[in-house]
Amino acid sequence: MSIFEYNGSALVAMVGKNCFAIASDRRLGVQLQTIATDFQRIYQIHDRLFIGISGLATDAQTLYQRLVFRHKLYELREERNMKPETFASLVSALLYEKRFGPYFCQPVIAGLGDEDKPFICTTDAIGAKELAKDFVVAGSASESLYGACEAMFKPDLEPEELFETVSQALQASFDRDCLSGWGGHVYVVTPTEVKERILKGRMD
């Protein structure tokens, strides 16, 4: 088993019309043994920027703490929030810095940039960015997420339709992966509000 799949995870970010959704499962396991069913994988950096971190849970928490530290320094120096594109470059640089002993993480970055344009991006463990205009996926359920998102995604979805689409894709995918699941956690972000919802899923 790959170290990236040790704790299991399913993570997806999807773009809508001037909005985006980012969603994850809630299971924390050690291989096939379930440890917790309310684990948080998605973190809010500021009102319009979120990061989800799949992979090894301990490394994910360490990486998040380092990113928050860097973002706070940026806020103090620049007196403004970081743009999603800038934050993606920060994540990439921070991971590449540790390329000879990497964090075993695959982050998914989602945010609203200038003129409320949604931005989504994922990187690998050493910070190679992958930008997308529709959706990005990560985690042990990523293969089934690709298929479900490919089938369900439509461009320019309204926030409620986007929530429905991303939730259906997530649940269909983690039901096909025994290392992730146990409910979902979905954020839908528009220029004016952030909606957070918990999904109930199969408890096995």
Helices and strands as residue ranges (DSSP letters): G 3-5, E 10-15, E 20-25, E 28-30, E 33-36, E 42-46, E 49-55, H 57-78, H 84-97, E 105-112, G 114-116, E 118-123, E 129-132, E 135-139, H 142-152, H 159-174, E 184-189, E 194-199
